[in-house]
Amino acid sequence: MAVNAEQAEDWNGASGREFIEQRERHEQMLGRLRARLLAAAAIQDGEYVLDVGCGCGETTILAARAAGRGHALGADFSRIQVAEARRLAAAAGVANARFEVADVQVHPFGAGVFDVALSSFGVMFFDDPAVALGNLRKALRRGGRLAFVCWRTRAENPVFTTGFAEAAAVLGLREMPGPGAAFSLAGNRTGGRVAQRCGVRRHRVRQGGRADAHRQ
């Protein structure tokens, strides 16, 4: 079940198809940030990892390799991207990664299942970030870790804004409003405030990516 029907429709449609078709290009663009994310997550051999908004599964596969005797689960409400993730994991011979079509905000993962939850540009699209992070906190074991990469402000990412005003004027476009927008966690303190609201005890922000690391 997906509570964010608009996002689910988009990622099972045009956006999902675009990410599959452009997967290698996106990997080249975001590879360094993904490396920083994995460093922040500090996955250990034998740990159980949840990849939030796994897309085509690149981060899940890397997390599974880092977990060694452990396991990584990739969750995304894009059926078409999950299918691609399963194909890529099988092709790579990564047997300790699996994938599930799920809206992480409401999916019943169970209590204390994972040591680590991580996300590469997935947490910005929650319908209700506090509820979603609360669900993740429940799924993490005591002392578990949450690490994610999200976009900083629009001004710091001109790739999103260059030419947008001109195109918007011609085509009648506007940015998607509300917490589902790509910049919903952009402020330096936003991720920390949301995490504290759902009971996460300690957090740190690493700018540049940015990668946020939280411990419950």
Contacts in CASP RR format, 6 or more apart in sequence:
PFRMAT RR
TARGET T0000
AUTHOR 0000-0000-0000
METHOD contacts of the structure
MODEL  1
MAVNAEQAEDWNGASGREFIEQRERHEQMLGRLRARLLAAAAIQDGEYVL
DVGCGCGETTILAARAAGRGHALGADFSRIQVAEARRLAAAAGVANARFE
VADVQVHPFGAGVFDVALSSFGVMFFDDPAVALGNLRKALRRGGRLAFVC
WRTRAENPVFTTGFAEAAAVLGLREMPGPGAAFSLAGNRTGGRVAQRCGV
RRHRVRQGGRADAHRQ
1 103 0 8 1.000
1 106 0 8 1.000
1 107 0 8 1.000
2 8 0 8 1.000
2 77 0 8 1.000
2 103 0 8 1.000
3 103 0 8 1.000
3 105 0 8 1.000
3 106 0 8 1.000
3 127 0 8 1.000
3 128 0 8 1.000
4 77 0 8 1.000
4 103 0 8 1.000
4 105 0 8 1.000
4 125 0 8 1.000
4 126 0 8 1.000
4 127 0 8 1.000
4 180 0 8 1.000
7 77 0 8 1.000
7 125 0 8 1.000
7 127 0 8 1.000
7 180 0 8 1.000
8 77 0 8 1.000
8 78 0 8 1.000
8 103 0 8 1.000
10 16 0 8 1.000
11 76 0 8 1.000
11 77 0 8 1.000
11 78 0 8 1.000
11 81 0 8 1.000
12 77 0 8 1.000
12 78 0 8 1.000
12 79 0 8 1.000
12 80 0 8 1.000
13 80 0 8 1.000
16 78 0 8 1.000
16 80 0 8 1.000
16 81 0 8 1.000
17 80 0 8 1.000
19 26 0 8 1.000
19 55 0 8 1.000
19 56 0 8 1.000
19 81 0 8 1.000
20 56 0 8 1.000
20 80 0 8 1.000
20 81 0 8 1.000
20 84 0 8 1.000
23 56 0 8 1.000
23 58 0 8 1.000
23 84 0 8 1.000
27 58 0 8 1.000
30 120 0 8 1.000
30 121 0 8 1.000
33 120 0 8 1.000
33 149 0 8 1.000
33 209 0 8 1.000
33 211 0 8 1.000
34 58 0 8 1.000
34 59 0 8 1.000
34 62 0 8 1.000
34 120 0 8 1.000
34 149 0 8 1.000
36 149 0 8 1.000
36 206 0 8 1.000
36 209 0 8 1.000
36 211 0 8 1.000
37 59 0 8 1.000
37 118 0 8 1.000
37 119 0 8 1.000
37 120 0 8 1.000
37 147 0 8 1.000
37 148 0 8 1.000
37 149 0 8 1.000
37 211 0 8 1.000
38 59 0 8 1.000
38 62 0 8 1.000
38 63 0 8 1.000
38 66 0 8 1.000
38 118 0 8 1.000
39 211 0 8 1.000
40 147 0 8 1.000
40 206 0 8 1.000
40 211 0 8 1.000
40 212 0 8 1.000
40 213 0 8 1.000
41 49 0 8 1.000
41 63 0 8 1.000
41 116 0 8 1.000
41 118 0 8 1.000
41 145 0 8 1.000
41 147 0 8 1.000
41 213 0 8 1.000
42 116 0 8 1.000
42 145 0 8 1.000
43 49 0 8 1.000
43 63 0 8 1.000
43 66 0 8 1.000
43 67 0 8 1.000
43 115 0 8 1.000
43 116 0 8 1.000
44 66 0 8 1.000
44 67 0 8 1.000
44 115 0 8 1.000
45 66 0 8 1.000
45 67 0 8 1.000
45 68 0 8 1.000
45 69 0 8 1.000
45 70 0 8 1.000
46 67 0 8 1.000
46 68 0 8 1.000
46 69 0 8 1.000
46 70 0 8 1.000
46 71 0 8 1.000
47 67 0 8 1.000
47 70 0 8 1.000
47 115 0 8 1.000
47 116 0 8 1.000
48 67 0 8 1.000
48 70 0 8 1.000
48 71 0 8 1.000
48 72 0 8 1.000
48 73 0 8 1.000
48 113 0 8 1.000
48 114 0 8 1.000
48 115 0 8 1.000
48 116 0 8 1.000
49 60 0 8 1.000
49 63 0 8 1.000
49 64 0 8 1.000
49 66 0 8 1.000
49 67 0 8 1.000
49 70 0 8 1.000
49 71 0 8 1.000
49 72 0 8 1.000
49 73 0 8 1.000
49 114 0 8 1.000
49 115 0 8 1.000
49 116 0 8 1.000
49 117 0 8 1.000
49 118 0 8 1.000
50 72 0 8 1.000
50 73 0 8 1.000
50 74 0 8 1.000
50 75 0 8 1.000
50 104 0 8 1.000
50 109 0 8 1.000
50 113 0 8 1.000
50 114 0 8 1.000
50 116 0 8 1.000
50 117 0 8 1.000
50 118 0 8 1.000
50 136 0 8 1.000
50 139 0 8 1.000
51 57 0 8 1.000
51 59 0 8 1.000
51 60 0 8 1.000
51 63 0 8 1.000
51 72 0 8 1.000
51 73 0 8 1.000
51 74 0 8 1.000
51 75 0 8 1.000
51 117 0 8 1.000
51 118 0 8 1.000
51 119 0 8 1.000
51 120 0 8 1.000
52 74 0 8 1.000
52 75 0 8 1.000
52 104 0 8 1.000
52 117 0 8 1.000
52 118 0 8 1.000
52 119 0 8 1.000
52 122 0 8 1.000
52 123 0 8 1.000
52 136 0 8 1.000
52 148 0 8 1.000
53 74 0 8 1.000
53 75 0 8 1.000
53 76 0 8 1.000
53 77 0 8 1.000
53 104 0 8 1.000
53 119 0 8 1.000
53 120 0 8 1.000
53 122 0 8 1.000
54 60 0 8 1.000
54 74 0 8 1.000
54 75 0 8 1.000
54 76 0 8 1.000
54 81 0 8 1.000
54 82 0 8 1.000
54 85 0 8 1.000
54 99 0 8 1.000
55 76 0 8 1.000
55 78 0 8 1.000
55 81 0 8 1.000
55 82 0 8 1.000
55 84 0 8 1.000
55 85 0 8 1.000
56 81 0 8 1.000
56 84 0 8 1.000
56 85 0 8 1.000
56 88 0 8 1.000
57 74 0 8 1.000
57 81 0 8 1.000
57 84 0 8 1.000
57 85 0 8 1.000
57 88 0 8 1.000
57 89 0 8 1.000
57 97 0 8 1.000
57 99 0 8 1.000
58 88 0 8 1.000
58 120 0 8 1.000
59 118 0 8 1.000
59 119 0 8 1.000
59 120 0 8 1.000
60 72 0 8 1.000
60 73 0 8 1.000
60 74 0 8 1.000
60 85 0 8 1.000
60 89 0 8 1.000
60 97 0 8 1.000
60 99 0 8 1.000
61 72 0 8 1.000
61 85 0 8 1.000
61 88 0 8 1.000
61 89 0 8 1.000
61 92 0 8 1.000
61 94 0 8 1.000
61 97 0 8 1.000
63 72 0 8 1.000
63 97 0 8 1.000
63 116 0 8 1.000
63 118 0 8 1.000
64 70 0 8 1.000
64 71 0 8 1.000
64 72 0 8 1.000
64 89 0 8 1.000
64 94 0 8 1.000
64 96 0 8 1.000
64 97 0 8 1.000
65 94 0 8 1.000
67 96 0 8 1.000
68 96 0 8 1.000
69 96 0 8 1.000
70 96 0 8 1.000
71 96 0 8 1.000
71 97 0 8 1.000
71 98 0 8 1.000
72 96 0 8 1.000
72 97 0 8 1.000
72 98 0 8 1.000
73 97 0 8 1.000
73 98 0 8 1.000
73 99 0 8 1.000
73 100 0 8 1.000
73 114 0 8 1.000
74 82 0 8 1.000
74 85 0 8 1.000
74 97 0 8 1.000
74 98 0 8 1.000
74 99 0 8 1.000
74 100 0 8 1.000
75 99 0 8 1.000
75 100 0 8 1.000
75 101 0 8 1.000
75 102 0 8 1.000
75 104 0 8 1.000
75 107 0 8 1.000
76 82 0 8 1.000
76 85 0 8 1.000
76 99 0 8 1.000
76 101 0 8 1.000
76 102 0 8 1.000
77 101 0 8 1.000
77 102 0 8 1.000
77 103 0 8 1.000
78 101 0 8 1.000
79 101 0 8 1.000
82 99 0 8 1.000
82 100 0 8 1.000
82 101 0 8 1.000
85 99 0 8 1.000
86 98 0 8 1.000
86 99 0 8 1.000
89 97 0 8 1.000
89 98 0 8 1.000
89 99 0 8 1.000
100 107 0 8 1.000
104 126 0 8 1.000
104 132 0 8 1.000
104 135 0 8 1.000
104 136 0 8 1.000
105 126 0 8 1.000
105 127 0 8 1.000
105 128 0 8 1.000
105 131 0 8 1.000
105 132 0 8 1.000
105 135 0 8 1.000
106 131 0 8 1.000
106 135 0 8 1.000
107 135 0 8 1.000
109 135 0 8 1.000
109 138 0 8 1.000
109 139 0 8 1.000
110 138 0 8 1.000
110 139 0 8 1.000
111 138 0 8 1.000
111 139 0 8 1.000
112 138 0 8 1.000
112 139 0 8 1.000
112 140 0 8 1.000
112 141 0 8 1.000
112 142 0 8 1.000
113 139 0 8 1.000
113 140 0 8 1.000
113 141 0 8 1.000
114 139 0 8 1.000
114 140 0 8 1.000
114 141 0 8 1.000
114 144 0 8 1.000
115 140 0 8 1.000
115 141 0 8 1.000
115 144 0 8 1.000
115 145 0 8 1.000
116 140 0 8 1.000
116 144 0 8 1.000
116 145 0 8 1.000
116 146 0 8 1.000
116 147 0 8 1.000
117 136 0 8 1.000
117 139 0 8 1.000
117 140 0 8 1.000
117 145 0 8 1.000
117 146 0 8 1.000
117 147 0 8 1.000
118 146 0 8 1.000
118 147 0 8 1.000
118 148 0 8 1.000
119 147 0 8 1.000
119 148 0 8 1.000
119 149 0 8 1.000
119 150 0 8 1.000
120 148 0 8 1.000
120 149 0 8 1.000
121 149 0 8 1.000
121 150 0 8 1.000
121 151 0 8 1.000
122 148 0 8 1.000
122 150 0 8 1.000
123 129 0 8 1.000
123 132 0 8 1.000
123 133 0 8 1.000
123 148 0 8 1.000
123 150 0 8 1.000
123 185 0 8 1.000
124 150 0 8 1.000
124 151 0 8 1.000
124 180 0 8 1.000
124 181 0 8 1.000
124 182 0 8 1.000
124 183 0 8 1.000
124 184 0 8 1.000
124 185 0 8 1.000
125 180 0 8 1.000
125 182 0 8 1.000
125 184 0 8 1.000
126 132 0 8 1.000
126 133 0 8 1.000
126 179 0 8 1.000
126 180 0 8 1.000
126 184 0 8 1.000
127 179 0 8 1.000
127 180 0 8 1.000
128 179 0 8 1.000
129 179 0 8 1.000
129 184 0 8 1.000
129 185 0 8 1.000
129 191 0 8 1.000
129 194 0 8 1.000
130 194 0 8 1.000
130 197 0 8 1.000
130 198 0 8 1.000
131 198 0 8 1.000
133 146 0 8 1.000
133 194 0 8 1.000
133 195 0 8 1.000
133 197 0 8 1.000
133 198 0 8 1.000
133 200 0 8 1.000
134 198 0 8 1.000
134 199 0 8 1.000
136 146 0 8 1.000
137 146 0 8 1.000
137 198 0 8 1.000
137 199 0 8 1.000
137 200 0 8 1.000
137 216 0 8 1.000
140 146 0 8 1.000
140 216 0 8 1.000
142 216 0 8 1.000
143 215 0 8 1.000
143 216 0 8 1.000
144 215 0 8 1.000
144 216 0 8 1.000
145 213 0 8 1.000
145 214 0 8 1.000
145 215 0 8 1.000
146 195 0 8 1.000
146 200 0 8 1.000
146 212 0 8 1.000
146 213 0 8 1.000
146 214 0 8 1.000
146 215 0 8 1.000
146 216 0 8 1.000
147 211 0 8 1.000
147 212 0 8 1.000
147 213 0 8 1.000
147 214 0 8 1.000
148 211 0 8 1.000
148 212 0 8 1.000
149 209 0 8 1.000
149 210 0 8 1.000
149 211 0 8 1.000
149 212 0 8 1.000
150 185 0 8 1.000
150 186 0 8 1.000
150 210 0 8 1.000
150 212 0 8 1.000
151 157 0 8 1.000
151 160 0 8 1.000
151 182 0 8 1.000
151 183 0 8 1.000
151 185 0 8 1.000
151 186 0 8 1.000
152 183 0 8 1.000
152 186 0 8 1.000
152 187 0 8 1.000
152 207 0 8 1.000
152 208 0 8 1.000
152 209 0 8 1.000
152 210 0 8 1.000
153 183 0 8 1.000
153 186 0 8 1.000
153 187 0 8 1.000
154 160 0 8 1.000
154 161 0 8 1.000
154 183 0 8 1.000
154 186 0 8 1.000
155 161 0 8 1.000
160 182 0 8 1.000
164 173 0 8 1.000
167 173 0 8 1.000
168 174 0 8 1.000
175 181 0 8 1.000
176 182 0 8 1.000
178 184 0 8 1.000
184 190 0 8 1.000
185 191 0 8 1.000
185 194 0 8 1.000
188 205 0 8 1.000
188 207 0 8 1.000
191 203 0 8 1.000
191 205 0 8 1.000
191 212 0 8 1.000
192 200 0 8 1.000
192 203 0 8 1.000
192 205 0 8 1.000
192 212 0 8 1.000
192 214 0 8 1.000
195 203 0 8 1.000
195 212 0 8 1.000
195 214 0 8 1.000
196 203 0 8 1.000
199 216 0 8 1.000
200 214 0 8 1.000
200 215 0 8 1.000
200 216 0 8 1.000
201 215 0 8 1.000
201 216 0 8 1.000
202 214 0 8 1.000
202 215 0 8 1.000
203 212 0 8 1.000
203 213 0 8 1.000
203 214 0 8 1.000
203 215 0 8 1.000
204 212 0 8 1.000
204 213 0 8 1.000
205 212 0 8 1.000
206 212 0 8 1.000
206 213 0 8 1.000
END
